[in-house]
């Protein structure tokens, strides 16, 4: 009786997967992957859009903070051709501009009312709204109010 159980367990432990079972698993995985890739691309584009909107807002806030701390006019230049943003001290030619920052790949300025936004010594600015978009046409707006507040919408 004992040897019968032993032989039955031995036969069960020697079983493996059949080629058919392996092919079914591979086909299910490939179908799921095929369905997930387009959604993943869209999600990555949306992530880059949010990241670039945050970068623009940070640079605008930095320009405002520099204008307040130095009590001088600071210009934030938005280059729609190269998709860059840069802060410059307008009144001090000896003060080198901050390093140019680039938007993430696939992100462009879709609407820039003026190529430069000025922040004055008290942090005030001319109100403007900047639009950026990704390759799928999804967009984000960054608004600068007359009081200098920067918001992402």
Biotite code that builds the C-alpha atoms (Angstrom):
import biotite.structure as struc

atoms = struc.array([
    struc.Atom([0.000, 0.000, 0.000], chain_id="A", res_id=1, res_name="UNK", atom_name="CA", element="C"),
    struc.Atom([2.823, 2.304, 0.866], chain_id="A", res_id=2, res_name="UNK", atom_name="CA", element="C"),
    struc.Atom([4.627, 1.733, -2.400], chain_id="A", res_id=3, res_name="UNK", atom_name="CA", element="C"),
    struc.Atom([1.409, 2.471, -4.302], chain_id="A", res_id=4, res_name="UNK", atom_name="CA", element="C"),
    struc.Atom([1.169, 5.949, -2.722], chain_id="A", res_id=5, res_name="UNK", atom_name="CA", element="C"),
    struc.Atom([4.861, 6.513, -3.287], chain_id="A", res_id=6, res_name="UNK", atom_name="CA", element="C"),
    struc.Atom([4.549, 5.668, -6.999], chain_id="A", res_id=7, res_name="UNK", atom_name="CA", element="C"),
    struc.Atom([1.479, 7.904, -7.383], chain_id="A", res_id=8, res_name="UNK", atom_name="CA", element="C"),
    struc.Atom([3.301, 10.857, -5.787], chain_id="A", res_id=9, res_name="UNK", atom_name="CA", element="C"),
    struc.Atom([6.343, 10.215, -7.950], chain_id="A", res_id=10, res_name="UNK", atom_name="CA", element="C"),
    struc.Atom([4.229, 10.304, -11.121], chain_id="A", res_id=11, res_name="UNK", atom_name="CA", element="C"),
    struc.Atom([2.549, 13.576, -10.053], chain_id="A", res_id=12, res_name="UNK", atom_name="CA", element="C"),
    struc.Atom([5.863, 15.231, -9.259], chain_id="A", res_id=13, res_name="UNK", atom_name="CA", element="C"),
    struc.Atom([7.244, 14.345, -12.722], chain_id="A", res_id=14, res_name="UNK", atom_name="CA", element="C"),
    struc.Atom([4.411, 16.102, -14.540], chain_id="A", res_id=15, res_name="UNK", atom_name="CA", element="C"),
    struc.Atom([5.217, 19.379, -16.262], chain_id="A", res_id=16, res_name="UNK", atom_name="CA", element="C"),
    struc.Atom([3.431, 21.876, -18.438], chain_id="A", res_id=17, res_name="UNK", atom_name="CA", element="C"),
    struc.Atom([2.417, 20.857, -21.900], chain_id="A", res_id=18, res_name="UNK", atom_name="CA", element="C"),
    struc.Atom([3.387, 22.917, -24.909], chain_id="A", res_id=19, res_name="UNK", atom_name="CA", element="C"),
    struc.Atom([-0.263, 23.853, -25.378], chain_id="A", res_id=20, res_name="UNK", atom_name="CA", element="C"),
    struc.Atom([-0.506, 25.249, -21.826], chain_id="A", res_id=21, res_name="UNK", atom_name="CA", element="C"),
    struc.Atom([2.677, 27.289, -22.283], chain_id="A", res_id=22, res_name="UNK", atom_name="CA", element="C"),
    struc.Atom([1.450, 28.686, -25.607], chain_id="A", res_id=23, res_name="UNK", atom_name="CA", element="C"),
    struc.Atom([-1.859, 29.715, -24.016], chain_id="A", res_id=24, res_name="UNK", atom_name="CA", element="C"),
    struc.Atom([-0.052, 31.600, -21.240], chain_id="A", res_id=25, res_name="UNK", atom_name="CA", element="C"),
    struc.Atom([2.217, 33.355, -23.758], chain_id="A", res_id=26, res_name="UNK", atom_name="CA", element="C"),
    struc.Atom([-0.738, 34.352, -25.941], chain_id="A", res_id=27, res_name="UNK", atom_name="CA", element="C"),
    struc.Atom([-2.696, 35.757, -22.971], chain_id="A", res_id=28, res_name="UNK", atom_name="CA", element="C"),
    struc.Atom([0.340, 37.775, -21.859], chain_id="A", res_id=29, res_name="UNK", atom_name="CA", element="C"),
    struc.Atom([0.866, 39.153, -25.377], chain_id="A", res_id=30, res_name="UNK", atom_name="CA", element="C"),
    struc.Atom([-2.799, 40.166, -25.703], chain_id="A", res_id=31, res_name="UNK", atom_name="CA", element="C"),
    struc.Atom([-2.761, 41.980, -22.360], chain_id="A", res_id=32, res_name="UNK", atom_name="CA", element="C"),
    struc.Atom([0.516, 43.720, -23.258], chain_id="A", res_id=33, res_name="UNK", atom_name="CA", element="C"),
    struc.Atom([-0.827, 44.806, -26.649], chain_id="A", res_id=34, res_name="UNK", atom_name="CA", element="C"),
    struc.Atom([-3.833, 46.384, -24.981], chain_id="A", res_id=35, res_name="UNK", atom_name="CA", element="C"),
    struc.Atom([-1.775, 48.121, -22.264], chain_id="A", res_id=36, res_name="UNK", atom_name="CA", element="C"),
    struc.Atom([0.968, 49.776, -24.366], chain_id="A", res_id=37, res_name="UNK", atom_name="CA", element="C"),
    struc.Atom([-1.159, 52.591, -25.928], chain_id="A", res_id=38, res_name="UNK", atom_name="CA", element="C"),
    struc.Atom([-2.539, 53.487, -22.506], chain_id="A", res_id=39, res_name="UNK", atom_name="CA", element="C"),
    struc.Atom([0.976, 53.505, -21.087], chain_id="A", res_id=40, res_name="UNK", atom_name="CA", element="C"),
    struc.Atom([2.161, 55.893, -23.815], chain_id="A", res_id=41, res_name="UNK", atom_name="CA", element="C"),
    struc.Atom([-0.716, 58.275, -23.105], chain_id="A", res_id=42, res_name="UNK", atom_name="CA", element="C"),
    struc.Atom([0.004, 58.117, -19.374], chain_id="A", res_id=43, res_name="UNK", atom_name="CA", element="C"),
    struc.Atom([3.679, 58.900, -19.930], chain_id="A", res_id=44, res_name="UNK", atom_name="CA", element="C"),
    struc.Atom([2.768, 61.873, -22.165], chain_id="A", res_id=45, res_name="UNK", atom_name="CA", element="C"),
    struc.Atom([0.389, 63.163, -19.476], chain_id="A", res_id=46, res_name="UNK", atom_name="CA", element="C"),
    struc.Atom([3.105, 62.747, -16.842], chain_id="A", res_id=47, res_name="UNK", atom_name="CA", element="C"),
    struc.Atom([5.574, 64.753, -18.980], chain_id="A", res_id=48, res_name="UNK", atom_name="CA", element="C"),
    struc.Atom([2.908, 67.451, -19.439], chain_id="A", res_id=49, res_name="UNK", atom_name="CA", element="C"),
    struc.Atom([2.359, 67.793, -15.685], chain_id="A", res_id=50, res_name="UNK", atom_name="CA", element="C"),
    struc.Atom([6.117, 67.763, -15.092], chain_id="A", res_id=51, res_name="UNK", atom_name="CA", element="C"),
    struc.Atom([6.673, 70.547, -17.636], chain_id="A", res_id=52, res_name="UNK", atom_name="CA", element="C"),
    struc.Atom([3.783, 72.605, -16.228], chain_id="A", res_id=53, res_name="UNK", atom_name="CA", element="C"),
    struc.Atom([5.409, 72.326, -12.801], chain_id="A", res_id=54, res_name="UNK", atom_name="CA", element="C"),
    struc.Atom([8.767, 73.388, -14.277], chain_id="A", res_id=55, res_name="UNK", atom_name="CA", element="C"),
    struc.Atom([7.224, 76.505, -15.859], chain_id="A", res_id=56, res_name="UNK", atom_name="CA", element="C"),
    struc.Atom([5.414, 77.380, -12.619], chain_id="A", res_id=57, res_name="UNK", atom_name="CA", element="C"),
    struc.Atom([8.601, 76.895, -10.569], chain_id="A", res_id=58, res_name="UNK", atom_name="CA", element="C"),
    struc.Atom([10.619, 79.123, -12.897], chain_id="A", res_id=59, res_name="UNK", atom_name="CA", element="C"),
    struc.Atom([7.922, 81.810, -12.822], chain_id="A", res_id=60, res_name="UNK", atom_name="CA", element="C"),
    struc.Atom([7.807, 81.681, -9.021], chain_id="A", res_id=61, res_name="UNK", atom_name="CA", element="C"),
    struc.Atom([11.620, 81.824, -8.907], chain_id="A", res_id=62, res_name="UNK", atom_name="CA", element="C"),
    struc.Atom([11.632, 84.905, -11.133], chain_id="A", res_id=63, res_name="UNK", atom_name="CA", element="C"),
    struc.Atom([9.093, 86.544, -8.846], chain_id="A", res_id=64, res_name="UNK", atom_name="CA", element="C"),
    struc.Atom([11.077, 85.628, -5.721], chain_id="A", res_id=65, res_name="UNK", atom_name="CA", element="C"),
    struc.Atom([14.282, 87.040, -7.242], chain_id="A", res_id=66, res_name="UNK", atom_name="CA", element="C"),
    struc.Atom([12.502, 90.266, -8.184], chain_id="A", res_id=67, res_name="UNK", atom_name="CA", element="C"),
    struc.Atom([11.219, 90.668, -4.628], chain_id="A", res_id=68, res_name="UNK", atom_name="CA", element="C"),
    struc.Atom([14.502, 89.741, -2.921], chain_id="A", res_id=69, res_name="UNK", atom_name="CA", element="C"),
    struc.Atom([16.613, 92.077, -5.084], chain_id="A", res_id=70, res_name="UNK", atom_name="CA", element="C"),
    struc.Atom([13.922, 94.763, -5.470], chain_id="A", res_id=71, res_name="UNK", atom_name="CA", element="C"),
    struc.Atom([14.503, 94.814, -9.207], chain_id="A", res_id=72, res_name="UNK", atom_name="CA", element="C"),
    struc.Atom([12.781, 93.787, -12.407], chain_id="A", res_id=73, res_name="UNK", atom_name="CA", element="C"),
    struc.Atom([13.266, 90.187, -13.472], chain_id="A", res_id=74, res_name="UNK", atom_name="CA", element="C"),
    struc.Atom([12.234, 88.832, -16.842], chain_id="A", res_id=75, res_name="UNK", atom_name="CA", element="C"),
    struc.Atom([11.122, 85.262, -17.462], chain_id="A", res_id=76, res_name="UNK", atom_name="CA", element="C"),
    struc.Atom([11.636, 84.515, -21.153], chain_id="A", res_id=77, res_name="UNK", atom_name="CA", element="C"),
    struc.Atom([9.504, 81.825, -22.796], chain_id="A", res_id=78, res_name="UNK", atom_name="CA", element="C"),
    struc.Atom([10.987, 80.586, -26.064], chain_id="A", res_id=79, res_name="UNK", atom_name="CA", element="C"),
    struc.Atom([8.213, 78.832, -28.016], chain_id="A", res_id=80, res_name="UNK", atom_name="CA", element="C"),
    struc.Atom([10.594, 77.796, -30.804], chain_id="A", res_id=81, res_name="UNK", atom_name="CA", element="C"),
    struc.Atom([13.111, 75.927, -28.619], chain_id="A", res_id=82, res_name="UNK", atom_name="CA", element="C"),
    struc.Atom([10.614, 75.195, -25.786], chain_id="A", res_id=83, res_name="UNK", atom_name="CA", element="C"),
    struc.Atom([12.826, 76.793, -23.148], chain_id="A", res_id=84, res_name="UNK", atom_name="CA", element="C"),
    struc.Atom([12.359, 79.121, -20.195], chain_id="A", res_id=85, res_name="UNK", atom_name="CA", element="C"),
    struc.Atom([14.980, 81.431, -18.669], chain_id="A", res_id=86, res_name="UNK", atom_name="CA", element="C"),
    struc.Atom([15.159, 84.098, -15.937], chain_id="A", res_id=87, res_name="UNK", atom_name="CA", element="C"),
    struc.Atom([17.132, 87.325, -16.440], chain_id="A", res_id=88, res_name="UNK", atom_name="CA", element="C"),
    struc.Atom([17.761, 90.333, -14.204], chain_id="A", res_id=89, res_name="UNK", atom_name="CA", element="C"),
    struc.Atom([16.784, 93.226, -16.492], chain_id="A", res_id=90, res_name="UNK", atom_name="CA", element="C"),
    struc.Atom([18.527, 95.957, -14.485], chain_id="A", res_id=91, res_name="UNK", atom_name="CA", element="C"),
    struc.Atom([21.850, 94.214, -13.840], chain_id="A", res_id=92, res_name="UNK", atom_name="CA", element="C"),
    struc.Atom([23.852, 93.245, -16.923], chain_id="A", res_id=93, res_name="UNK", atom_name="CA", element="C"),
    struc.Atom([26.626, 91.828, -14.695], chain_id="A", res_id=94, res_name="UNK", atom_name="CA", element="C"),
    struc.Atom([24.230, 89.310, -13.174], chain_id="A", res_id=95, res_name="UNK", atom_name="CA", element="C"),
    struc.Atom([24.267, 86.358, -15.592], chain_id="A", res_id=96, res_name="UNK", atom_name="CA", element="C"),
    struc.Atom([20.909, 84.864, -16.562], chain_id="A", res_id=97, res_name="UNK", atom_name="CA", element="C"),
    struc.Atom([19.886, 81.641, -14.908], chain_id="A", res_id=98, res_name="UNK", atom_name="CA", element="C"),
    struc.Atom([20.475, 78.486, -16.861], chain_id="A", res_id=99, res_name="UNK", atom_name="CA", element="C"),
    struc.Atom([17.962, 77.832, -19.615], chain_id="A", res_id=100, res_name="UNK", atom_name="CA", element="C"),
    struc.Atom([15.444, 75.109, -18.716], chain_id="A", res_id=101, res_name="UNK", atom_name="CA", element="C"),
    struc.Atom([13.904, 72.849, -21.359], chain_id="A", res_id=102, res_name="UNK", atom_name="CA", element="C"),
    struc.Atom([10.390, 71.427, -21.422], chain_id="A", res_id=103, res_name="UNK", atom_name="CA", element="C"),
    struc.Atom([10.184, 67.614, -21.470], chain_id="A", res_id=104, res_name="UNK", atom_name="CA", element="C"),
    struc.Atom([10.310, 65.878, -24.852], chain_id="A", res_id=105, res_name="UNK", atom_name="CA", element="C"),
    struc.Atom([7.020, 65.982, -26.721], chain_id="A", res_id=106, res_name="UNK", atom_name="CA", element="C"),
    struc.Atom([5.835, 69.063, -24.786], chain_id="A", res_id=107, res_name="UNK", atom_name="CA", element="C"),
    struc.Atom([5.486, 72.419, -26.558], chain_id="A", res_id=108, res_name="UNK", atom_name="CA", element="C"),
    struc.Atom([4.258, 75.916, -25.782], chain_id="A", res_id=109, res_name="UNK", atom_name="CA", element="C"),
    struc.Atom([0.919, 76.133, -27.575], chain_id="A", res_id=110, res_name="UNK", atom_name="CA", element="C"),
    struc.Atom([0.036, 79.658, -26.453], chain_id="A", res_id=111, res_name="UNK", atom_name="CA", element="C"),
    struc.Atom([2.478, 82.310, -25.255], chain_id="A", res_id=112, res_name="UNK", atom_name="CA", element="C"),
    struc.Atom([0.830, 85.767, -25.253], chain_id="A", res_id=113, res_name="UNK", atom_name="CA", element="C"),
    struc.Atom([4.183, 87.528, -24.967], chain_id="A", res_id=114, res_name="UNK", atom_name="CA", element="C"),
    struc.Atom([7.687, 86.057, -25.100], chain_id="A", res_id=115, res_name="UNK", atom_name="CA", element="C"),
    struc.Atom([8.639, 87.556, -21.722], chain_id="A", res_id=116, res_name="UNK", atom_name="CA", element="C"),
    struc.Atom([6.894, 88.008, -18.395], chain_id="A", res_id=117, res_name="UNK", atom_name="CA", element="C"),
    struc.Atom([8.213, 90.776, -16.157], chain_id="A", res_id=118, res_name="UNK", atom_name="CA", element="C"),
    struc.Atom([8.129, 90.607, -12.368], chain_id="A", res_id=119, res_name="UNK", atom_name="CA", element="C"),
    struc.Atom([8.646, 93.895, -10.559], chain_id="A", res_id=120, res_name="UNK", atom_name="CA", element="C"),
    struc.Atom([10.333, 94.617, -7.216], chain_id="A", res_id=121, res_name="UNK", atom_name="CA", element="C"),
    struc.Atom([7.170, 93.971, -5.213], chain_id="A", res_id=122, res_name="UNK", atom_name="CA", element="C"),
    struc.Atom([6.374, 90.746, -7.033], chain_id="A", res_id=123, res_name="UNK", atom_name="CA", element="C"),
    struc.Atom([3.720, 92.245, -9.278], chain_id="A", res_id=124, res_name="UNK", atom_name="CA", element="C"),
    struc.Atom([3.404, 91.227, -12.921], chain_id="A", res_id=125, res_name="UNK", atom_name="CA", element="C"),
    struc.Atom([1.245, 91.711, -15.961], chain_id="A", res_id=126, res_name="UNK", atom_name="CA", element="C"),
    struc.Atom([-1.394, 88.987, -15.885], chain_id="A", res_id=127, res_name="UNK", atom_name="CA", element="C"),
    struc.Atom([-0.963, 86.291, -18.529], chain_id="A", res_id=128, res_name="UNK", atom_name="CA", element="C"),
    struc.Atom([-1.904, 82.700, -19.255], chain_id="A", res_id=129, res_name="UNK", atom_name="CA", element="C"),
    struc.Atom([0.537, 80.301, -20.889], chain_id="A", res_id=130, res_name="UNK", atom_name="CA", element="C"),
    struc.Atom([-0.596, 77.038, -22.498], chain_id="A", res_id=131, res_name="UNK", atom_name="CA", element="C"),
    struc.Atom([1.553, 73.955, -23.008], chain_id="A", res_id=132, res_name="UNK", atom_name="CA", element="C"),
    struc.Atom([0.498, 70.715, -24.665], chain_id="A", res_id=133, res_name="UNK", atom_name="CA", element="C"),
    struc.Atom([1.729, 67.191, -25.297], chain_id="A", res_id=134, res_name="UNK", atom_name="CA", element="C"),
    struc.Atom([1.824, 65.232, -28.552], chain_id="A", res_id=135, res_name="UNK", atom_name="CA", element="C"),
    struc.Atom([-1.715, 63.922, -27.954], chain_id="A", res_id=136, res_name="UNK", atom_name="CA", element="C"),
    struc.Atom([-3.163, 67.455, -27.769], chain_id="A", res_id=137, res_name="UNK", atom_name="CA", element="C"),
    struc.Atom([-3.778, 67.433, -24.011], chain_id="A", res_id=138, res_name="UNK", atom_name="CA", element="C"),
    struc.Atom([-2.932, 70.843, -22.560], chain_id="A", res_id=139, res_name="UNK", atom_name="CA", element="C"),
    struc.Atom([-2.260, 72.589, -19.264], chain_id="A", res_id=140, res_name="UNK", atom_name="CA", element="C"),
    struc.Atom([-2.480, 76.294, -18.551], chain_id="A", res_id=141, res_name="UNK", atom_name="CA", element="C"),
    struc.Atom([-0.190, 78.248, -16.254], chain_id="A", res_id=142, res_name="UNK", atom_name="CA", element="C"),
    struc.Atom([-1.646, 81.582, -15.145], chain_id="A", res_id=143, res_name="UNK", atom_name="CA", element="C"),
    struc.Atom([0.241, 84.562, -13.731], chain_id="A", res_id=144, res_name="UNK", atom_name="CA", element="C"),
    struc.Atom([-2.076, 87.080, -12.063], chain_id="A", res_id=145, res_name="UNK", atom_name="CA", element="C"),
    struc.Atom([-1.392, 90.807, -11.791], chain_id="A", res_id=146, res_name="UNK", atom_name="CA", element="C"),
    struc.Atom([-0.408, 90.252, -8.151], chain_id="A", res_id=147, res_name="UNK", atom_name="CA", element="C"),
    struc.Atom([2.247, 87.752, -9.328], chain_id="A", res_id=148, res_name="UNK", atom_name="CA", element="C"),
    struc.Atom([0.532, 84.585, -8.144], chain_id="A", res_id=149, res_name="UNK", atom_name="CA", element="C"),
    struc.Atom([1.259, 81.577, -10.348], chain_id="A", res_id=150, res_name="UNK", atom_name="CA", element="C"),
    struc.Atom([-1.301, 78.772, -10.711], chain_id="A", res_id=151, res_name="UNK", atom_name="CA", element="C"),
    struc.Atom([-1.548, 75.651, -12.839], chain_id="A", res_id=152, res_name="UNK", atom_name="CA", element="C"),
    struc.Atom([-4.955, 74.857, -14.260], chain_id="A", res_id=153, res_name="UNK", atom_name="CA", element="C"),
])
